[in-house]
């Protein structure tokens, strides 16, 4: 049986999830698990797919980055699949298709997983360096605090007698921000 798994990191990527789903259907997946969750969060549907898979089945994904967050994570998933005698098929593996049911496929997957993790780590280093450079040059200000801009509204609502939790609910911000900003405002 072919078991499909599709994932995007955010709800804003609905088209990406739909595209993966379509590719998995065309490939002939009998059962498809999909979710919109960050790879660092608990991936409930991936766990369900891994539990569902039986000996002789193949887990099919569109791209490797939809499955694992790091080489260690990838190797753990592959190990779990191999223990159950389940194959892994990656539809878009750098312009080609890859299947772990062969020794060459397993070797390629491990190597590319390591390279993908290395590339991600380099990107994060470059990003941190760029932010530090921008801070030194006075061009980086960080995120604009959203709750602080609503302080005048918080004052008005507090003057009307609303409690901080009621203010937070009405303004759609955290209670902690309301408590903190009103306290600072009184000081």
Secondary structure, DSSP 8 states (H G I E B T S, - for coil): -EEEEEEESSGGGHHHHHHHHHHHHHHT-SEEEEEE--TTS--HHHHHHHHH--TT-EEEES-GGGT-SSHHHHHHHHHHHHHTT-EEEEEEETTEEEETTSHHHHHHHHHHHHHHHHHHHHHHHHHHHHHHHHHHTT-------TTGGGHHHHHHHHHTT--HHHHHHHHTS-HHHHHHHHHHHH-
